[in-house]
Amino acid sequence: MIPRTSYSVPLAHYRRRRGFLLHFEGLTVIAGVIFLAFVGAVLARSLILALLNLTFPGTPPGCC
């Protein structure tokens, strides 16, 4: 009769690798959300500045 092989070593290796990948995936998602929030803030600020420049009441008529 052939003895069964132990699955503890391959399973531990798989779980360690899977845990690392899940940790890396979580950090990637967090970095992506921070990047999107930063880009959104920059775009919103530029949009607000553009709208304020278009409708600023202090500019004389026919100036720009």
URSULRA-V81331 format. One record per residue. RES is the residue in three letters. D_FIRST is the distance of its C-alpha to the first C-alpha in Angstrom with 1 decimal. Layout:
res->RES d_first->D_FIRST
res->RES d_first->D_FIRST
This chain:
res->MET d_first->0.0
res->ILE d_first->3.8
res->PRO d_first->6.4
res->ARG d_first->9.3
res->THR d_first->12.5
res->SER d_first->15.5
res->TYR d_first->18.4
res->SER d_first->21.1
res->VAL d_first->22.4
res->PRO d_first->22.8
res->LEU d_first->24.1
res->ALA d_first->26.6
res->HIS d_first->27.7
res->TYR d_first->28.3
res->ARG d_first->30.2
res->ARG d_first->32.3
res->ARG d_first->33.2
res->ARG d_first->33.9
res->GLY d_first->36.1
res->PHE d_first->38.0
res->LEU d_first->38.7
res->LEU d_first->39.9
res->HIS d_first->42.1
res->PHE d_first->43.6
res->GLU d_first->44.1
res->GLY d_first->46.0
res->LEU d_first->48.2
res->THR d_first->48.9
res->VAL d_first->50.0
res->ILE d_first->52.2
res->ALA d_first->53.8
res->GLY d_first->54.4
res->VAL d_first->56.2
res->ILE d_first->58.3
res->PHE d_first->59.3
res->LEU d_first->60.2
res->ALA d_first->62.3
res->PHE d_first->64.1
res->VAL d_first->64.8
res->GLY d_first->66.1
res->ALA d_first->68.4
res->VAL d_first->69.8
res->LEU d_first->70.4
res->ALA d_first->72.0
res->ARG d_first->74.2
res->SER d_first->75.4
res->LEU d_first->76.1
res->ILE d_first->78.1
res->LEU d_first->80.1
res->ALA d_first->80.8
res->LEU d_first->82.0
res->LEU d_first->84.1
res->ASN d_first->85.7
res->LEU d_first->86.6
res->THR d_first->88.2
res->PHE d_first->89.6
res->PRO d_first->93.0
res->GLY d_first->94.5
res->THR d_first->94.6
res->PRO d_first->98.0
res->PRO d_first->98.3
res->GLY d_first->97.6
res->CYS d_first->96.1
res->CYS d_first->92.8
